[in-house]
Amino acid sequence: MLPKVLSLSLMLALLPLGAHAQTVYRIVGPDGKVTFSDRAPDTAAKAAQTTAGTAGSSSPAGAGLPFELGKVAARFPVTLYTGQNCAPCDTARRMLEARGVPFTERTINTSEDLQALVKLGSDSSLPFATIGGQQLSGFADSEWNSYLDAAGYPKTSQLPGNYRRPAAAPLTQPKPVPATADTAPASTETVRRLARPPVAAPDTNAPNPNNPAGIKF
C-alpha cells in the first residue's frame, strides 16, 4: 500500500510541472534561418510565408510578388544592362517581361557607365545580365532561359496584374559640373551693367556751339 501512495504522491507533485511545460518547435525558414517558436509548425510556416512574401515585395525588382516567385527573386535577383539603339537589348527585355521575370534595368549611356559595367565583369557587350551570381553577355534566348530555369523562375508569368516594374535608371550617377568663371552665374550688378545701353563716344568732328569755326590749336 505504501509504494502505491508514494507513486501517487510523486505523480501529483509532477503534474503542475507538466501543466506548465511548453512545447518548443524548431522551424527552418525558406532562407535557411532556424527559429524557435511555441506555435505548431503549420502555423509558423504560414507566418513565415507571410514574412517572406513581404520581404519579396520590397525587393528591387518590384512589389507584391507571389510567395514562391518572391523567394526566387530574393535568392537570384535579375539585373538587365542595356544601351540606346540596341536591338538585342530590346529583345532581352521583351523576353524577361513575357516570362514574368521581375528585374531591374540599368542603362549604359556614358563612359562612366561603361567603366562600371566592365568592373562588374562584362566584356562591354550589351545586353548584359546577372542572375544571382551568374553573368550573361550578349543575348541568346535558349541560354538565358536555361539559366532562368536553373534559378527556379517559372516558365510562364505569375506576376499579378497590378505589378509595375521599376523604371530603368543609369548605372552611375552623373558627376556635378564644377562652376567656373565662364559658367558661374553673373552677379546682380554685372547684369545691371550689361543691361545698360552703351553710351556713344563724342564726335570730335561735330561743330561745337562755343567754337562755330572749329578752330583747333
Secondary structure as the mmCIF struct_conf table of DSSP 4:
data_model
#
loop_
_struct_conf.conf_type_id
_struct_conf.id
_struct_conf.beg_label_comp_id
_struct_conf.beg_label_asym_id
_struct_conf.beg_label_seq_id
_struct_conf.end_label_comp_id
_struct_conf.end_label_asym_id
_struct_conf.end_label_seq_id
HELX_RH_AL_P HELX_RH_AL_P1 LEU A 2 HIS A 20
STRN STRN1 TYR A 25 VAL A 28
TURN_TY1_P TURN_TY1_P1 PRO A 30 ASP A 31
BEND BEND1 GLY A 32 GLY A 32
STRN STRN2 VAL A 34 SER A 37
BEND BEND2 ASP A 38 ARG A 39
HELX_RH_AL_P HELX_RH_AL_P2 PRO A 41 SER A 57
TURN_TY1_P TURN_TY1_P2 SER A 58 SER A 58
BEND BEND3 SER A 59 SER A 59
TURN_TY1_P TURN_TY1_P3 PRO A 60 ALA A 61
BEND BEND4 ALA A 63 ALA A 63
HELX_RH_AL_P HELX_RH_AL_P3 PHE A 67 ARG A 75
BEND BEND5 PHE A 76 PHE A 76
STRN STRN3 VAL A 78 GLY A 83
TURN_TY1_P TURN_TY1_P4 GLN A 84 ASN A 85
HELX_RH_AL_P HELX_RH_AL_P4 ALA A 87 ARG A 99
TURN_TY1_P TURN_TY1_P5 GLY A 100 GLY A 100
STRN STRN4 PHE A 103 ILE A 108
BEND BEND6 THR A 110 THR A 110
HELX_RH_AL_P HELX_RH_AL_P5 SER A 111 LYS A 119
TURN_TY1_P TURN_TY1_P6 LEU A 120 GLY A 121
BEND BEND7 SER A 124 SER A 124
BEND BEND8 LEU A 126 PRO A 127
STRN STRN5 PHE A 128 ILE A 131
TURN_TY1_P TURN_TY1_P7 GLY A 132 GLY A 133
STRN STRN6 GLN A 134 SER A 137
BEND BEND9 GLY A 138 GLY A 138
HELX_RH_AL_P HELX_RH_AL_P6 ASP A 141 ALA A 151
TURN_TY1_P TURN_TY1_P8 GLY A 152 GLY A 152
BEND BEND10 LYS A 155 THR A 156
TURN_TY1_P TURN_TY1_P9 GLY A 161 ASN A 162
HELX_LH_PP_P HELX_LH_PP_P1 ARG A 165 ALA A 168
STRN STRN7 ALA A 169 PRO A 170
BEND BEND11 LEU A 171 THR A 172
HELX_LH_PP_P HELX_LH_PP_P2 GLN A 173 ALA A 179
TURN_TY1_P TURN_TY1_P10 ALA A 181 THR A 183
BEND BEND12 ALA A 184 ALA A 184
HELX_LH_PP_P HELX_LH_PP_P3 PRO A 185 SER A 187
HELX_RH_AL_P HELX_RH_AL_P7 THR A 188 ALA A 195
BEND BEND13 ARG A 196 ARG A 196
HELX_LH_PP_P HELX_LH_PP_P4 PRO A 197 PRO A 202
TURN_TY1_P TURN_TY1_P11 THR A 204 ASN A 205
BEND BEND14 ALA A 206 ALA A 206
HELX_LH_PP_P HELX_LH_PP_P5 PRO A 207 PRO A 207
STRN STRN8 ASN A 208 ASN A 208
TURN_TY1_P TURN_TY1_P12 PRO A 209 ASN A 210
STRN STRN9 ASN A 211 ASN A 211
TURN_TY1_P TURN_TY1_P13 PRO A 212 ALA A 213
#
